[in-house]
């Protein structure tokens, strides 16, 4: 497992232990559990540390027409925004599929 998966797994376990799975009997209880889970997850993310050294990330950009504050402008945007975010996070935290150069 990678670091974020470990954090997710730990957060859900802590939330279930603290809230109690037997208490998840209504939508309201489930919503309260989810709040606790997300708080645990965010708290755990704070324990991750950036990677040492330099990483290389290759990103393909394209010029797209976007609207900002009611004005249309051309802007450079990643072709695959999700992959860009994943690759950048993986490089910064040194996990995932990014290979050190």
C-alpha positions in Angstrom: 0.0 0.0 0.0 1.1 3.6 -0.5 1.2 6.3 2.1 -2.2 7.8 1.3 -3.9 4.4 1.3 -2.3 3.7 4.7 -3.6 7.0 6.0 -7.2 6.3 4.7 -7.2 2.8 6.2 -6.0 4.1 9.5 -8.5 7.0 9.6 -11.5 4.7 8.9 -10.3 2.3 11.6 -9.9 5.0 14.1 -13.3 6.5 13.3 -15.0 3.2 13.5 -13.3 2.5 16.9 -14.2 5.9 18.2 -17.8 6.1 16.8 -18.7 2.4 17.0 -20.0 0.5 13.9 -23.0 -0.6 15.9 -24.1 3.1 16.1 -24.4 3.5 12.3 -28.2 2.9 12.3 -29.5 6.0 10.6 -28.6 8.5 8.0 -27.8 11.1 10.7 -25.5 8.7 12.5 -23.8 7.8 9.2 -23.3 11.6 8.5 -21.8 12.1 11.9 -19.4 9.1 11.4 -18.4 10.5 8.0 -17.5 13.9 9.6 -15.4 12.1 12.2 -13.7 10.0 9.4 -12.9 13.0 7.3 -11.5 14.8 10.3 -9.3 11.8 11.2 -8.2 11.5 7.5 -7.2 15.2 7.3 -5.4 15.0 10.7 -3.5 11.9 9.4 -2.5 13.6 6.2 -0.7 16.1 8.3 1.7 13.3 9.3 2.9 12.7 5.8 6.2 14.4 5.0 7.5 15.6 1.6 10.1 13.5 -0.1 13.8 14.5 0.0 15.6 15.3 -3.2 14.3 16.3 -6.6 11.7 14.5 -8.7 10.8 14.9 -12.3 7.2 15.0 -13.5 6.3 15.2 -17.1 3.1 17.0 -17.8 1.3 17.5 -21.2 -0.4 20.9 -21.4 -2.8 22.4 -23.9 -4.1 25.9 -24.4 -7.8 26.1 -23.5 -10.3 28.9 -23.5 -11.5 29.6 -19.9 -13.7 32.1 -18.2 -12.2 34.0 -15.2 -14.2 36.7 -13.5 -16.6 36.9 -16.5 -13.7 37.3 -19.0 -12.7 34.7 -21.6 -9.0 34.1 -21.8 -6.6 31.4 -23.1 -4.8 29.5 -20.4 -2.3 26.6 -20.3 -4.0 23.6 -18.6 -2.9 20.0 -18.1 -4.4 17.7 -20.7 -5.3 15.2 -17.9 -5.8 17.2 -14.7 -6.4 14.1 -12.5 -3.2 12.5 -13.6 -1.4 15.8 -13.1 -2.6 16.0 -9.5 -1.8 12.4 -8.8 1.7 12.6 -10.3 2.5 15.9 -8.5 1.3 14.5 -5.2 3.2 11.2 -5.7 6.4 13.1 -6.5 6.1 15.4 -3.5 5.4 12.6 -1.1 7.5 10.0 -2.8 4.9 7.3 -3.3 2.9 5.9 -6.2 4.1 5.3 -9.8 6.6 8.2 -10.1 10.1 6.9 -10.8 13.1 8.8 -9.5 15.4 10.0 -12.3 
